[in-house]
Amino acid sequence: MSKISAIFFGIICLFLLIGPFRTPISDGIKGWRTSSATENYNVTTAAAVTAANVTLSYDLYQAATAEVIGITSNVTTETPVANTYTEATKVLLISGLDAGVTHTLAVNYYAETDDDVMRVLGPFLSFIIFGLPAFAIIWGMWPRHKRG
């Protein structure tokens, strides 16, 4: 077996061994980088307006509305949905509200951690866990040039 095919074989074996654990590892990384936050807001929508802005106390994880766990309202006829998020101001636009009503909204979301180390390392943890072993295999098996 040549060195190149041995390298590819090693990387494939690595990913076959680590691959089934990718989701639990990624979930664990998310657990290190976030905490669940629930905040209550009193919002009044004007006539013919079915959306409202709320300002979150913490950064929304990855600035993605998919990281909003759920929104509940005291008005039973509406289904509030996280529509857009503005990262610079922490403003979340919630749509699906009844017009001309005062709402008490409970927003449950994944908040980005305040830990400085996790804010710096967090985005790279997946690469470190999955990429460094592959790099180590390539580095260890790559043909060395003889010095003359």
Secondary structure, 3 states (H helix, E strand, C coil): CCHHHHHHHHHHHHHHHHHHHHHHHHHHHHHHHEEEEEEEEEEECCCCCCEEEEECCCCEHHHCHHHEEEEEECCCCCCCEEEEEECCCCEEEEECCCCCCEEEEEEEEEEECCCHHHHHHHHHHHHHHHHHHHHHHHHHHCCCCCCC
